[in-house]
Amino acid sequence: MIKRYSRKELTDIWSEQNKYKIWLDVEVAAAEAMEKIGQIPKGVASVVRKKARINVSRIHKIEAQVKHDVIAFLTSITEKAGIKARYLHQGMTSSDVLDTSFNIQLVQSGKILMKDIEKLLSVIKKKALKHKMTPCIGRSHGIHAEPITFGLKLATYYEEFKRNKKRLENAIDEVSTCAISGAVGTFANIDPRVEVFVSKKLKLKPEPISTQIIPRDRHAYYFSVLAIIAGSIERFATEIRHLQRSEVYELQEFFSKGQKGSSAMPHKKNPILSENLTGLARLVRSSVIPALENIALWHERDISHSSVERNIGPDANITLDFALFRLTNLVDNMIIYPKNMMKNLNITKGVIFSQEMMLELTKVGLSREKAYKKIQTHAINSFNKNANLIELIKKDKSITSLISEKKIDKVFTYSKHLKNVNYIFRRVFRK
């Protein structure tokens, strides 16, 4: 992933330095377990832990010759740790190290993403509570529908990211497994107790049954969850982009002092952050298909998944972390225009109250079909003649003979649409 869309905490996790450190942690933990059961001499783990050093450039140099990354790693460790390091990796296969380590990196990344979501939830909640009763128009198909509040709009995202947090918790648990089971998963040359010990040491769970690898459906699930979170980010970003349009202008991304919106047009303030988030979300989702295709590997293992995971592992996690961070700051600093929201509420001259007016006619005896047709006719005329719907209705004696003007006036108010806001908020923001 490019530096522009990366944050240090995540890039550190996916650095080669950290990867090899985890490999060493796995090997040392396995050595400790082997010592306990008498498979290798005492003192191997302590010597390796004390003397071993991660030298990335040296590993690369060895790998260039041997064409095997784990062998290159073990060779470099032996050079520093000495003769006792020859007992490392006894009865293990490369995937025991690679897969367990990859899962640790996913867990480390997932925990940071969890914190990212928690921060985003906090910011959304703050904004939602502030604008709980700020009226705005609800839209369906891009067309004015009925009044809602801006707080309710934000509450939908809060609830969605609550679900995302739960999904991510499950995904982290899904990949929190360890396999130290040998060449084809049979423990032929290594005691199963080693796997149990390593799992506990590294805060993982033993993989119930592995082949040479940990099953890739676990990883497909993890990356699918990242993609769903990215989809939620894009939904939010798309809404912001629409609401910042000049014809709408109900909110705006924060525009800092000295910022420029266009190289050609000095007046421009573009929704560049939310547009950027839309693109980043697409990148995260692009990891899903390869992750799903990694499930179907040949027999007990092939390496077709390896090149995929070397790419999507860092890229999807780093990108999502950046996107969540950016969205949090965007929401926290965005500028809300309640007056414009009210202006847009009134722009259609009351046709947004058509349903309630129709329902009132059904209460006084008209069939739904007749009531619908009568109100629809007036609504169309309201559009065509640029007239207020309430004025057209009050001129219709077939309606005023059934419903008083006082009752009609009451229909054309926002109170009914806001009466259950507190009820909805209690459901969403319950502890």
C-alpha positions in Angstrom: 0.0 0.0 0.0 1.2 3.5 -0.8 2.3 5.8 2.0 -0.4 8.4 1.2 -3.1 6.0 2.5 -1.2 4.3 5.3 -0.9 4.8 9.0 2.2 3.8 10.9 0.5 1.5 13.4 -0.8 -0.8 10.6 2.3 -0.5 8.4 4.4 -1.6 11.3 2.3 -4.7 11.7 2.8 -5.6 8.1 6.5 -4.7 8.0 9.0 -7.4 7.3 10.6 -6.7 10.6 7.4 -7.5 12.5 6.7 -10.5 10.3 10.1 -12.1 11.0 9.7 -11.2 14.7 6.5 -13.2 14.8 8.2 -16.1 13.0 10.8 -16.1 15.7 8.2 -16.0 18.4 6.5 -19.0 16.9 9.8 -21.0 16.5 10.9 -20.1 20.1 7.5 -21.0 21.6 7.6 -24.3 19.7 11.2 -24.9 21.0 10.0 -24.3 24.6 7.3 -26.8 24.2 9.7 -29.4 22.7 12.0 -28.9 25.6 9.2 -29.5 28.1 8.4 -32.9 26.5 12.0 -33.9 25.9 12.0 -33.7 22.2 15.0 -31.3 22.1 17.7 -30.5 24.7 17.0 -27.9 27.4 18.2 -24.4 26.9 17.6 -24.1 23.2 14.7 -21.6 23.5 16.5 -19.3 25.9 19.7 -19.2 23.9 17.9 -18.4 20.7 15.8 -15.8 22.4 18.9 -14.1 23.8 21.2 -14.3 20.8 18.9 -14.2 17.7 18.6 -11.0 15.8 16.3 -10.1 12.9 18.3 -8.9 10.0 16.0 -8.4 7.0 18.7 -7.6 4.5 20.6 -10.8 5.5 17.5 -12.9 5.1 16.9 -11.5 1.6 20.5 -12.2 0.7 20.2 -15.9 1.8 16.8 -16.2 0.1 18.2 -15.0 -3.2 20.4 -18.1 -3.1 18.1 -20.8 -1.5 14.9 -19.6 -3.0 13.0 -20.3 0.2 12.0 -17.7 2.7 11.6 -19.8 5.8 14.9 -21.6 5.2 16.6 -18.2 4.7 15.1 -17.0 8.0 16.2 -20.1 9.9 19.7 -19.8 8.4 20.0 -16.2 9.5 18.9 -17.0 13.0 21.4 -19.9 13.3 24.2 -17.5 12.2 23.5 -15.4 15.3 22.2 -17.9 17.8 24.8 -20.6 17.2 24.8 -24.4 17.1 21.8 -24.8 19.4 19.5 -23.1 16.8 19.8 -26.3 14.8 17.0 -27.7 17.0 14.5 -25.1 15.8 11.8 -26.2 13.5 12.0 -29.9 14.5 9.2 -31.8 12.8 7.6 -28.6 11.6 6.8 -27.4 8.1 7.0 -23.9 6.7 3.3 -23.4 6.8 3.2 -24.0 10.6 5.2 -20.8 10.9 3.7 -18.9 8.0 0.1 -19.6 8.7 0.3 -19.1 12.4 2.2 -15.9 11.9 -0.2 -14.6 9.2 -3.1 -15.2 11.6 -1.3 -13.2 14.3 -0.9 -10.3 11.9 -4.6 -10.4 11.1 -5.5 -10.5 14.8 -3.1 -7.5 15.5 -4.7 -5.6 12.6 -8.2 -6.5 13.5 -7.8 -5.2 17.0 -6.6 -1.8 15.7 -9.6 -1.8 13.3 -11.9 -2.5 16.3 -10.5 0.6 18.0 -11.0 2.6 14.8 -14.7 1.6 14.7 -15.1 2.5 18.4 -13.8 6.0 17.7 -16.1 6.4 14.7 -19.1 5.2 16.7 -18.3 7.8 19.4 -18.1 10.6 16.9 -21.3 9.5 15.1 -23.2 9.3 18.4 -22.1 12.8 19.4 -23.3 14.3 16.1 -26.5 12.3 16.1 -27.5 13.5 19.6 -26.7 17.1 18.7 -29.0 16.9 15.6 -31.6 14.5 17.0 -34.4 16.9 16.3 -32.9 18.8 13.3 -35.6 18.3 10.6 -34.5 17.3 7.1 -36.0 15.6 4.2 -35.9 11.9 3.8 -35.3 10.7 0.2 -36.2 7.6 -1.7 -34.9 7.0 -5.2 -33.2 10.4 -4.8 -36.7 12.1 -4.6 -38.2 13.9 -1.6 -40.2 11.4 0.5 -41.2 12.5 4.0 -39.5 14.4 6.8 -36.9 12.8 9.1 -34.2 14.3 11.3 -30.5 14.5 10.5 -30.0 12.8 13.8 -32.0 9.8 12.6 -30.0 9.7 9.4 -26.8 9.5 11.5 -28.3 6.9 13.8 -28.6 4.5 10.8 -24.9 4.7 10.4 -24.3 4.2 14.1 -26.3 1.0 14.1 -24.6 -0.2 11.0 -21.1 0.2 12.4 -22.3 -1.4 15.6 -23.1 -4.5 13.5 -19.7 -4.1 11.8 -17.9 -4.1 15.1 -19.6 -7.4 16.0 -18.8 -8.8 12.6 -15.2 -7.9 13.1 -15.1 -9.4 16.6 -16.3 -12.7 15.0 -13.8 -12.4 12.2 -10.9 -11.9 14.6 -12.0 -15.0 16.5 -12.3 -16.9 13.2 -8.6 -16.4 12.4 -7.2 -16.7 15.9 -6.0 -20.2 15.3 -2.6 -21.9 15.3 -1.3 -24.9 13.4 1.9 -26.7 14.4 1.0 -30.1 12.9 3.7 -30.9 10.4 3.9 -31.6 6.7 0.3 -32.8 6.1 -1.2 -32.1 9.5 -0.8 -35.5 11.0 1.7 -34.6 13.8 3.8 -37.5 12.4 7.1 -35.8 13.5 5.9 -33.4 16.2 3.9 -34.0 19.4 0.4 -32.4 19.4 1.3 -30.9 22.8 3.6 -28.5 21.0 0.7 -27.0 19.1 -1.3 -26.7 22.3 1.6 -24.9 24.1 2.3 -22.6 21.2 -1.4 -21.7 20.9 -1.7 -20.8 24.5 1.6 -18.9 24.5 0.6 -16.8 21.5 -3.1 -16.4 22.6 -4.5 -18.4 19.8 -6.6 -21.6 19.6 -5.3 -24.9 18.1 -6.7 -25.5 14.6 -9.0 -28.5 15.1 -7.8 -30.1 11.9 -5.3 -28.7 9.4 -3.7 -30.2 6.3 -0.4 -28.5 5.7 -2.2 -25.2 6.1 -4.9 -23.6 8.2 -8.2 -23.8 6.1 -8.7 -20.6 4.0 -12.4 -20.3 4.6 -11.3 -18.6 7.8 -9.4 -15.9 6.0 -12.1 -15.5 3.3 -14.5 -14.7 6.1 -12.1 -12.1 7.6 -11.6 -10.3 4.3 -15.4 -10.5 3.6 -16.0 -8.7 6.8 -13.4 -6.0 5.9 -15.3 -5.6 2.6 -18.7 -5.2 4.4 -17.2 -2.5 6.6 -15.8 -0.8 3.5 -19.3 -0.9 2.0 -20.6 0.9 5.0 -17.9 3.5 4.7 -18.8 4.1 1.0 -22.6 4.3 1.9 -21.8 7.1 4.4 -19.4 8.8 2.0 -21.9 8.7 -0.8 -24.5 10.4 1.4 -22.1 13.1 2.3 -21.2 13.7 -1.3 -24.8 14.1 -2.3 -25.7 16.4 0.6 -22.8 18.7 -0.3 -24.0 19.2 -3.8 -24.7 22.9 -4.6 -28.4 22.2 -5.3 -28.7 20.5 -1.9 -26.0 21.9 0.4 -27.2 20.5 3.7 -23.7 19.8 4.9 -20.1 20.4 3.9 -16.8 18.8 4.5 -14.5 21.0 6.7 -12.5 23.3 4.5 -9.3 24.4 6.3 -7.7 27.8 6.1 -5.5 28.0 3.0 -7.1 25.0 1.4 -7.7 25.1 -2.4 -10.6 23.3 -4.0 -9.8 23.6 -7.7 -6.7 24.6 -9.7 -9.1 26.4 -12.2 -12.1 27.7 -10.2 -11.4 29.6 -7.0 -14.9 29.2 -5.7 -14.8 25.4 -5.5 -15.1 23.4 -2.2 -15.2 19.8 -3.3 -16.1 16.7 -1.2 -12.7 15.3 -1.8 -12.5 13.3 1.4 -15.8 11.4 0.9 -14.9 10.8 -2.8 -11.5 9.5 -1.7 -13.3 7.2 0.8 -15.4 5.8 -2.0 -12.3 4.8 -3.9 -10.6 3.3 -0.9 -13.7 1.2 -0.1 -13.5 -0.2 -3.6 -9.9 -1.2 -3.0 -10.8 -3.1 0.2 -13.6 -4.9 -1.5 -11.3 -6.0 -4.3 -9.6 -8.4 -1.8 -12.8 -10.5 -1.3 -12.8 -12.5 -4.6 -9.1 -13.6 -4.3 -9.7 -14.5 -0.7 -12.7 -16.6 -1.6 -10.8 -18.3 -4.4 -8.0 -19.2 -2.0 -10.4 -21.6 -0.3 -10.1 -24.3 -3.0 -6.4 -25.3 -2.8 -5.1 -28.6 -4.2 -5.0 -31.6 -1.9 -3.3 -30.8 1.4 -1.7 -27.6 0.1 -0.5 -25.6 -2.9 1.0 -22.1 -2.9 -1.5 -20.3 -5.1 -2.8 -18.5 -2.1 0.6 -17.2 -1.0 1.0 -14.4 -3.5 -2.6 -13.4 -3.0 -2.2 -13.1 0.8 1.1 -11.2 0.5 -0.8 -8.5 -1.2 -4.3 -8.5 0.3 -3.1 -9.0 3.9 -1.4 -5.7 4.2 -3.3 -3.8 1.6 -6.9 -4.5 2.8 -6.1 -3.9 6.5 -3.9 -0.8 6.0 -6.4 0.7 3.6 -9.4 0.1 5.8 -7.6 1.5 8.8 -6.9 4.7 6.9 -10.5 4.9 5.6 -12.0 4.5 9.1 -9.6 7.2 10.4 -10.5 9.5 7.6 -14.2 9.0 8.0 -14.0 9.6 11.7 -12.3 13.0 11.2 -14.7 13.9 8.4 -17.8 13.2 10.5 -16.3 15.0 13.5 -15.5 18.2 11.6 -18.2 18.3 8.9 -20.4 21.5 8.9 -24.1 21.1 9.1 -26.6 23.6 7.7 -30.0 23.2 9.4 -31.4 26.2 7.7 -30.7 24.7 4.3 -32.3 21.4 5.5 -35.4 23.3 6.4 -35.3 25.2 3.1 -35.1 21.9 1.2 -38.0 20.5 3.3 -40.2 23.3 2.0 -39.0 23.3 -1.6 -41.7 20.9 -2.8 -44.4 23.1 -1.3 -45.9 20.6 1.1 -46.3 17.5 -1.2 -44.3 15.6 1.4 -47.4 15.5 3.5 -49.4 13.7 0.8 -49.5 10.3 2.6 -50.9 11.7 5.8 -53.5 13.7 3.9 -54.5 10.6 2.0 -54.8 8.6 5.3 -57.0 11.3 6.8 -59.4 10.9 3.9 -59.6 7.2 4.5 -60.5 7.9 8.1 -63.6 9.8 7.1 -64.9 7.1 4.7 -63.1 7.3 1.4 -61.6 4.2 -0.1 -57.8 4.2 -0.2 -58.0 4.1 -4.0 -60.2 7.2 -4.2 -58.2 9.1 -1.5 -54.9 8.2 -3.3 -56.2 9.5 -6.7 -57.6 12.7 -5.2 -54.4 13.6 -3.4 -52.2 12.5 -6.3 -54.1 14.8 -8.6 -53.5 17.8 -6.3 -49.9 16.8 -5.8 -49.2 16.8 -9.6 -51.0 20.2 -9.9 -48.8 21.5 -7.1 -45.7 20.5 -9.1 -47.1 21.8 -12.4 -48.5 25.1 -11.1 -45.8 25.7 -8.5 -48.5 26.0 -5.9 -48.7 24.9 -2.2 -50.4 21.6 -1.8 -52.3 22.8 1.2 -53.8 25.7 -0.7 -55.0 23.4 -3.5 -56.6 21.0 -0.9 -58.3 23.8 0.9 -59.9 24.9 -2.4 -61.3 21.4 -2.9 -64.8 21.3 -1.4 -65.0 17.5 -1.7 -62.2 17.4 0.8 -63.1 20.4 3.1 -66.6 19.0 3.4 -65.1 16.0 5.1 -62.1 17.4 6.9 -61.9 20.8 8.7 -59.3 23.4 7.7 -58.0 23.2 11.3 -57.4 19.4 10.8 -55.8 20.0 7.4 -53.4 22.6 8.9 -52.4 20.0 11.5 -51.6 17.5 8.8 -49.1 19.9 7.2 -46.8 20.0 10.3 -43.7 18.1 11.2 -44.8 17.0 14.6 -46.1 13.6 13.6 -42.9 12.8 11.8 -40.8 13.6 14.8 -42.9 12.1 17.6 -41.0 8.7 17.7 -37.5 10.1 17.3 -36.8 9.6 21.0 -38.2 6.0 20.9 -35.9 5.2 18.0 -32.9 6.8 19.7 -33.4 4.7 22.8 -33.3 1.5 20.7 -30.2 2.6 18.8 -28.1 4.1 21.6 -29.0 1.6 24.3 -26.1 0.6 26.4 
